[in-house]
Amino acid sequence: MPTPINVQLAPQLKAKPDQTKLGFGQHFTDHMFVMDYTEGTGWHDPRIVPYGKIELDPAAMVLHYGQAVFEGLKAFRTEDGRLLLFRPDQNMARLNRSNDRLSIPPIDGDFIIHAIKELVNLEKDWVPAEPGTSLYIRPYIFATEACLGVRASYRYLFMVILSPVGAYYAEGIKPVRINVENDYVRAVRGGTGNAKTAGNYAASIKAQEEAKEEGYAQVLWLDGVEKKYIEEVGSMNVFFKVNGEVVTPELNGSILQGVTRASVIEVLKSWDLTVTERRISIEELYEASLNGTLEEAFGTGTAAVISPVGELNWGDKKILINNGQIGEIAQKLYNTITGIQNGSVADTFGWTVQVETVKA
Ligand code: COI
């Protein structure tokens, strides 16, 4: 039996935002989940409380040394009013891998899924129904002990907040222009690249800003040692279709093990397409573009699901992909995965988990 979750209801509910203008991560629901960790006691006091400010000691270790991990998953509203989560077990497994890398104590994934279901159920009116929308679920953990010594904290806070979202990129499913990053690197093997930790994202912002200034939506990250091999695009995993074969960088320790990445690989295999996880150099992609075999490129992530790449800028070389149009595979993957998520395509993989049934 999981520990009972104490529920304190918000005295007043907020007005819901216009579902056609949600954007990403701008609105937050009425309640949040919170749980404490204290060395010796373990995780304790799971509770759902009104969404609001939290008190943090100025010496809280997360503010100084960045011991923080997070996850991102979504709840979808089906046409017949059911609420579905997509592969939450995968997020919990990755959260515990991130915890391990950041020396944060493990959480009980099943209990957190139970807590997320309780919270989403309480906030069910916040799950939008417009096409392309969902309720983004952000679980996160950070070090709260007041101490300036460099070591693992003895205290943590685990929180889950919810945000109704539309498309991640203003461009929607339209292909984006990407700059191949030659100076900054996102991660190196042995570092924290395969953990979903705040510092990875902090370190990526400068390159993203510079790319934006040059008119690009995001950056394509190369490996941190040779700056030759493709790692990720923006905050997403990346796939290419070259000469009829789908390829994606192999998980090498510095690449995030994306839930959408894993799902894309399984869906492609179910279509009898060849998917190869291997090292891919930027030079190889450039050659493929010259000889006309670079057919598609797209990013994959929870937030954007599938984000087609229309153009890569590599120094003074421009790589135009599929004439800047969305590729057939990217479009089909987008339709299939979002369809499974929102219940309009049969979930033959058993990936969706129902939160509750709302009577029509
Ligand atoms: C995702 O798409 O899975 C992400 O992690 C993006 C998020 C940091 C907004």
Residues whose N, C-alpha, C, O or C-beta is under 5 A from the ligand:
A	BS01	COI	G72 S235 G301 T302 A303 A304
